[in-house]
């Protein structure tokens, strides 16, 4: 890094911490405080009722206060990573950062507490006195051997989990990386020789963890600044180091490294030399974890051992050993189980979950966060990326299970599957509301054809379909392109086995496909030659023909191109048997609940009849999500106060709807604020047909519907499910180019739901 780059990075970091307000944290109220009644409940006199309940039953604190989801990050700043003993105050930005990670990755509230106390026993006294406030304690950046003393006292005296992340968090992630490194090399823990540098808290904890995983103590060689830790040595010794003392005449790292399978470095830069690596066993595993400069640079390892497996603590090299893979999720599980401690079994469960996740297919969300990086399990991908959203469900549920089975859970979780689904719902915003759709989709196996089968998002969705549904995807695309992109994305899928392939350039059904298309379109200007050309190049037409010929049950297209272009071919080929496109319905998942919007794409200026059809279809589709529809017909006019075009057409639609019995609530025409604010609506029109906020907004033109949809998506942080193409009997859906892989998976579940489930 050049001096200019260093200066720029420094300024960027300072600006990040200072603006728009100092620091990385703030406190927000979770209850309303808008009037005197709220004040009376939040404070005097109402607060006394919660206090008295807790006095009688201490466990009630988790019901009436934030304690059950509150962690303290405690430090005295004596061993801040890469900075050393900088003191409590200077360590505060690091601790705030740790608190942010707790919130971001596991939705755990966190206070950072920096204490001016260097005496470990007095520091432990302070921490123990905090037990009434917190559900768990995360000790951080306390120098060795003081950290061992503080943790031991706190664990013995406190009845809540106490976890020293520098020790146990590092050990867990190292354990997961080592598990998978041995998996790649074909070696076993009980057979390997381990050489380690650094006898501090993290180093000792990692060695202790390796023993729990099966490494034999006699096969561990620990070196520090004074050389090999051997029996009888007095210099720079601690009781923790003494437990790893070897009975040997060897004294230096370069002497003990011979034949080592695993080098574990938690010391300082340049400690391990290339010539030492050359002495290691075949397929050496080098974990050079000193930060920011490792014990040896990866290129130096490769120069003497091309088959080496390497991990560092840096994000600019593969296999970053990062504690964020562990601590948010082990605390999430411990808090949810009401664990009184974080025991060995919970830590080993954490290792097992992290390691298994790396061996599974990479998630689409992680791939999006780390564009351009190879994330296929192997030498350069031993552990998952921190932004893999599956970590929460996999790791926390494994921890909860271990806490429950070992008897340290005061709130045992008996239904682990439901617990994992709850965690996934908190990460994947669409998971909870999509559950009824996925459950319905699992009742029958449907053949879903993706028109743009070469798109990486489609490939990831197809892989997820195999994992989460009973549907088997059909992909339209060139086989060599699909195979290459699956390999690049780390997706384990094989044509013919996991998915059906349709090759537009060379498929034995080509003659049948263009013949079917020509038969449908012969009287609409399509010649045989034109039919051949279209069915060789137009994947949307190919997908529609497959559905028409009943070789697929439903199609999904639109990951690129204009919506109405795709709709043209869908309508031409599938617009039979009384089916016709009615409208596009988008589900927007917002912080305060779901909101459906139509028609966002199909009818630019719908007639009253088309609006009425959209309302009826929307009600039917909304029920697929287990939601009772409350539909508002939105217009510039409000309950007849203007004779504008949108008002006139909405009133016409209302008359059509009123002409027959309806089994859903609807009202109009009205402004959006009246639709969403029941108090405002009651003042303007007291006799409205439904109470509460509308959950479906129907617009009189696509400009308005699409505009609201995009505003909610971009500024309202809404997650879109859809658009769903209504009126086509669930035989076709057209998405938009902004859709994600998870969005495509959601659409495949909608397409995979048998028609009987929604009429």
Long-range contacts (C-beta under 8 A, 24 or more apart in sequence): 17-93, 23-96, 24-93, 24-96, 24-97, 24-99, 24-100, 25-96, 25-99, 25-100, 25-112, 30-66, 59-410, 61-132, 62-135, 62-338, 66-109, 67-132, 67-133, 67-134, 67-135, 68-135, 68-335, 68-338, 69-107, 69-108, 69-109, 69-135, 69-335, 70-108, 70-109, 70-110, 70-111, 70-133, 70-134, 70-135, 71-102, 71-108, 71-109, 71-110, 71-111, 71-134, 71-135, 71-136, 71-137, 71-138, 71-331, 71-335, 72-110, 72-111, 72-112, 72-113, 72-127, 72-130, 72-133, 72-134, 72-136, 72-137, 72-138, 73-98, 73-99, 73-102, 73-110, 73-111, 73-112, 73-113, 73-138, 73-140, 74-113, 74-115, 74-127, 74-130, 74-137, 74-138, 74-139, 74-140, 75-113, 75-114, 75-115, 75-139, 75-140, 75-141, 75-142, 76-114, 76-115, 76-116, 76-117, 76-118, 76-123, 76-142, 77-114, 77-141, 78-118, 78-141, 78-142, 78-143, 78-146, 79-141, 79-142, 79-143, 79-144, 79-147, 79-166, 79-200, 79-201, 80-141, 81-141, 81-166, 81-291, 82-291, 82-292, 85-143, 87-116, 88-114, 88-115, 88-116, 89-114, 89-116, 91-141, 94-140, 94-141, 95-140, 95-141, 98-138, 98-140, 98-165, 101-324, 101-327, 101-328, 102-138, 102-327, 102-328, 102-331, 104-328, 105-324, 105-328, 105-329, 105-386, 105-391, 105-392, 106-328, 106-329, 106-331, 106-332, 106-392, 106-396, 107-332, 107-426, 108-328, 108-331, 108-332, 108-335, 110-138, 118-146, 120-146, 120-147, 120-149, 120-150, 120-153, 121-149, 121-153, 123-150, 124-149, 124-150, 124-153, 124-154, 124-157, 125-153, 127-154, 127-158, 127-162, 128-153, 128-154, 128-157, 128-158, 131-158, 131-159, 131-160, 134-160, 135-160, 135-161, 135-335, 136-160, 136-161, 136-162, 136-163, 136-331, 136-334, 136-335, 137-161, 137-162, 137-163, 138-163, 138-164, 138-165, 138-327, 138-331, 139-163, 139-164, 139-165, 139-166, 140-164, 140-165, 140-166, 141-166, 142-166, 142-201, 143-201, 144-199, 144-200, 144-201, 144-204, 144-238, 144-240, 145-201, 145-238, 145-239, 145-240, 147-201, 148-201, 148-240, 155-341, 159-340, 160-340, 161-331, 161-334, 161-335, 161-339, 161-340, 161-341, 161-342, 162-341, 162-342, 163-327, 163-330, 163-331, 163-334, 163-342, 164-201, 164-205, 165-323, 165-326, 165-327, 166-201, 166-202, 166-205, 167-201, 167-202, 167-204, 167-205, 168-205, 168-209, 168-342, 168-347, 169-323, 169-326, 169-327, 169-330, 170-202, 170-205, 170-206, 170-266, 170-289, 170-321, 170-323, 171-202, 171-205, 171-206, 171-208, 171-209, 171-347, 172-209, 172-326, 172-330, 172-347, 172-350, 172-351, 172-354, 173-321, 173-322, 173-323, 173-325, 173-326, 173-354, 173-383, 174-206, 174-209, 174-210, 174-264, 174-287, 174-289, 174-321, 175-206, 175-209, 175-210, 175-212, 175-213, 175-347, 175-348, 175-351, 175-355, 176-325, 176-350, 176-351, 176-354, 176-355, 176-358, 176-382, 176-383, 177-287, 177-311, 177-319, 177-321, 177-355, 177-382, 177-383, 178-210, 178-213, 178-262, 178-285, 178-287, 179-213, 179-351, 179-352, 179-355, 180-355, 180-358, 180-359, 180-377, 180-382, 180-383, 181-262, 181-285, 181-309, 181-311, 181-382, 182-285, 183-355, 183-359, 184-309, 184-378, 184-379, 184-382, 185-261, 185-283, 185-285, 185-309, 187-261, 187-283, 188-214, 189-213, 189-214, 189-215, 190-214, 190-215, 190-216, 191-261, 192-219, 192-261, 192-262, 193-219, 193-221, 193-259, 193-260, 193-261, 193-262, 193-281, 194-219, 194-220, 194-221, 194-260, 194-261, 194-262, 194-263, 194-264, 195-221, 195-223, 195-253, 195-256, 195-257, 195-260, 195-262, 195-263, 195-264, 196-220, 196-221, 196-222, 196-223, 196-263, 196-264, 196-265, 196-266, 197-222, 197-223, 197-224, 197-253, 197-263, 197-264, 197-265, 197-266, 197-267, 197-271, 197-272, 197-295, 198-224, 198-265, 198-266, 198-267, 198-268, 198-290, 199-224, 199-229, 199-236, 199-238, 199-240, 199-241, 200-266, 202-266, 202-289, 203-264, 203-266, 203-267, 204-240, 204-241, 204-244, 206-264, 206-266, 207-244, 207-264, 209-347, 209-351, 210-264, 212-344, 212-348, 213-348, 213-351, 217-244, 218-246, 220-244, 221-246, 221-256, 221-260, 222-246, 223-252, 223-253, 223-256, 224-267, 225-267, 227-251, 227-252, 227-253, 228-252, 228-253, 228-255, 228-256, 254-279, 260-284, 261-285, 262-287, 263-287, 263-288, 263-295, 264-289, 265-289, 265-290, 265-294, 265-295, 265-296, 266-290, 267-295, 268-293, 268-295, 269-293, 269-294, 269-295, 270-295, 270-296, 271-295, 271-296, 272-296, 274-300, 274-301, 274-303, 274-304, 275-304, 277-301, 277-304, 277-305, 277-308, 278-304, 278-305, 280-305, 282-307, 283-307, 283-308, 283-309, 284-308, 284-309, 285-309, 286-310, 286-311, 287-311, 287-312, 287-321, 288-312, 289-313, 289-321, 309-379, 309-382, 310-379, 311-382, 311-383, 318-373, 318-374, 318-379, 318-380, 318-381, 319-380, 319-381, 319-382, 319-383, 321-383, 322-386, 324-386, 325-354, 325-383, 325-384, 325-386, 325-391, 326-350, 326-354, 326-395, 328-392, 329-391, 329-392, 329-395, 329-396, 329-399, 330-395, 330-396, 330-399, 332-392, 332-395, 332-396, 332-399, 332-423, 333-395, 333-396, 333-397, 333-398, 333-399, 333-400, 333-403, 334-399, 334-403, 336-396, 336-400, 336-411, 336-413, 336-419, 337-399, 337-400, 337-403, 337-404, 337-408, 337-409, 337-410, 337-411, 337-412, 337-413, 338-409, 338-410, 338-411, 339-403, 339-408, 339-409, 339-410, 340-408, 340-410, 341-408, 343-402, 343-403, 343-406, 343-408, 345-402, 345-403, 345-405, 345-406, 346-399, 346-402, 346-403, 346-406, 346-408, 348-402, 349-398, 349-399, 349-401, 349-402, 350-395, 350-398, 350-399, 352-398, 353-394, 353-395, 353-397, 353-398, 353-399, 354-383, 354-384, 354-391, 354-394, 354-395, 355-383, 356-394, 357-384, 357-388, 357-390, 357-391, 357-394, 357-395, 358-382, 358-383, 358-384, 360-390, 361-463, 361-467, 361-490, 361-491, 361-492, 362-388, 362-489, 362-490, 362-491, 363-388, 363-389, 363-390, 363-460, 364-457, 364-460, 364-461, 364-464, 364-740, 364-741, 364-742, 365-389, 365-740, 365-741, 365-742, 367-456, 367-460, 367-489, 367-741, 368-740, 368-741, 374-488, 374-490, 375-489, 375-490, 376-487, 376-488, 376-489, 376-490, 377-490, 381-490, 389-427, 389-428, 390-424, 390-427, 392-423, 392-424, 392-426, 392-427, 393-420, 393-421, 393-423, 393-424, 393-427, 394-420, 396-423, 397-423, 428-742, 429-589, 429-719, 430-589, 430-719, 430-721, 430-742, 430-743, 430-746, 433-587, 433-589, 433-594, 433-625, 433-627, 433-721, 434-625, 434-721, 434-746, 434-749, 436-624, 436-625, 436-626, 437-624, 437-625, 437-746, 437-749, 437-750, 437-753, 438-468, 438-469, 438-749, 440-624, 440-753, 440-754, 440-757, 441-469, 441-470, 441-471, 441-749, 441-750, 441-752, 441-753, 442-469, 442-470, 443-754, 443-757, 444-470, 444-752, 444-754, 445-470, 445-471, 445-472, 446-471, 446-553, 446-554, 446-751, 446-752, 446-754, 447-471, 447-472, 447-474, 447-500, 447-551, 447-552, 447-553, 447-554, 448-472, 448-473, 448-474, 448-552, 448-553, 448-554, 448-555, 448-556, 448-748, 448-751, 448-752, 449-473, 449-474, 449-475, 449-476, 449-502, 449-543, 449-546, 449-547, 449-552, 449-554, 449-555, 449-556, 450-474, 450-475, 450-476, 450-543, 450-555, 450-556, 450-557, 450-744, 451-476, 451-539, 451-540, 451-542, 451-543, 451-555, 451-556, 451-557, 451-558, 451-566, 452-476, 452-477, 452-539, 452-557, 452-558, 452-559, 452-560, 453-477, 453-482, 453-501, 453-502, 453-539, 454-478, 454-481, 454-482, 454-485, 455-559, 455-560, 456-485, 456-489, 456-741, 457-559, 457-739, 457-740, 457-741, 457-744, 458-559, 458-741, 458-744, 459-485, 459-486, 459-489, 459-491, 459-493, 460-489, 460-491, 460-741, 460-744, 461-741, 461-742, 461-744, 461-745, 461-748, 462-493, 462-498, 462-499, 463-491, 463-492, 463-493, 464-741, 464-742, 464-745, 465-745, 465-748, 465-752, 466-493, 466-498, 466-499, 468-745, 469-748, 469-749, 469-752, 471-748, 471-752, 472-498, 472-499, 472-500, 473-498, 473-499, 473-500, 473-748, 474-499, 474-500, 474-501, 474-502, 474-546, 474-552, 475-499, 475-500, 475-501, 475-502, 476-502, 476-504, 476-539, 476-542, 476-543, 477-501, 477-502, 477-503, 477-504, 477-539, 478-503, 478-504, 478-505, 479-503, 502-542, 502-546, 504-535, 504-536, 504-537, 504-539, 504-542, 505-536, 509-551, 510-535, 510-536, 512-549, 513-542, 513-545, 513-546, 513-549, 516-545, 516-548, 516-549, 517-541, 517-545, 517-573, 520-548, 520-572, 520-573, 521-572, 524-572, 538-569, 540-565, 540-566, 540-569, 540-570, 541-569, 541-573, 544-569, 544-570, 544-572, 544-573, 544-574, 544-732, 545-573, 547-573, 547-574, 547-731, 547-732, 548-573, 548-574, 548-576, 553-731, 553-751, 553-752, 554-730, 554-731, 554-732, 554-733, 554-751, 554-752, 555-731, 555-732, 555-733, 555-751, 556-732, 556-733, 556-734, 556-735, 556-744, 556-747, 556-748, 556-751, 557-732, 557-733, 557-734, 557-735, 558-733, 558-734, 558-735, 558-736, 558-737, 558-739, 559-735, 559-737, 559-739, 559-744, 560-737, 561-737, 563-601, 563-734, 563-736, 564-601, 566-734, 567-601, 567-602, 567-725, 567-734, 570-725, 570-728, 570-732, 570-734, 574-728, 574-731, 574-732, 577-729, 579-727, 579-728, 579-729, 579-731, 580-727, 580-728, 581-725, 581-726, 581-727, 581-728, 582-610, 582-613, 582-614, 582-617, 582-726, 582-727, 583-610, 583-613, 583-614, 583-617, 583-618, 583-726, 583-727, 584-722, 584-723, 584-724, 584-725, 584-726, 584-734, 585-617, 585-618, 585-621, 585-622, 585-722, 585-723, 585-724, 585-726, 586-709, 586-720, 586-721, 586-722, 586-723, 586-724, 587-625, 587-720, 587-721, 587-722, 587-724, 588-709, 588-712, 588-713, 588-716, 588-718, 588-719, 588-720, 589-718, 589-719, 589-720, 589-721, 590-712, 590-716, 590-717, 590-718, 591-717, 593-695, 594-625, 594-627, 594-695, 595-695, 595-696, 595-697, 595-712, 595-718, 596-621, 596-622, 596-629, 596-695, 596-696, 596-697, 597-696, 597-697, 597-699, 597-705, 597-708, 597-709, 597-712, 598-696, 598-697, 598-698, 598-699, 598-705, 598-726, 599-698, 599-699, 599-702, 599-705, 600-702, 600-705, 600-706, 600-709, 600-723, 601-702, 601-706, 601-723, 601-734, 602-702, 602-725, 603-702, 604-701, 604-702, 604-703, 605-700, 605-701, 606-649, 606-700, 606-701, 607-649, 607-652, 608-649, 608-650, 608-651, 608-652, 608-653, 608-655, 608-656, 609-653, 609-656, 611-649, 611-650, 611-652, 611-653, 611-698, 611-700, 612-653, 612-656, 612-657, 613-727, 614-698, 614-726, 615-653, 615-657, 615-666, 615-698, 616-657, 616-662, 617-726, 617-727, 618-696, 618-698, 618-726, 619-662, 619-663, 619-664, 619-666, 619-696, 620-726, 620-758, 620-759, 621-724, 621-726, 621-758, 622-695, 622-696, 623-758, 624-750, 624-753, 624-757, 624-758, 627-695, 628-664, 628-665, 629-664, 629-665, 629-666, 629-695, 629-696, 630-664, 630-665, 630-666, 630-690, 630-692, 630-693, 630-694, 630-695, 630-696, 631-664, 631-665, 631-666, 631-667, 631-694, 631-696, 631-698, 632-666, 632-667, 632-668, 632-670, 632-672, 632-674, 632-675, 632-676, 632-694, 632-696, 632-697, 632-698, 633-666, 633-667, 633-668, 633-669, 633-670, 633-698, 634-668, 634-669, 634-670, 634-671, 634-672, 634-675, 634-697, 634-698, 634-699, 634-700, 634-704, 635-668, 635-669, 635-670, 635-671, 635-700, 636-671, 637-669, 638-669, 638-670, 638-671, 638-674, 638-684, 638-685, 639-669, 639-670, 639-684, 639-685, 640-669, 645-700, 646-700, 646-701, 649-700, 650-700, 665-689, 665-690, 666-690, 667-694, 668-698, 672-697, 672-708, 713-738, 721-746, 721-747, 721-750, 722-747, 722-750, 724-750, 729-755, 730-755, 730-758
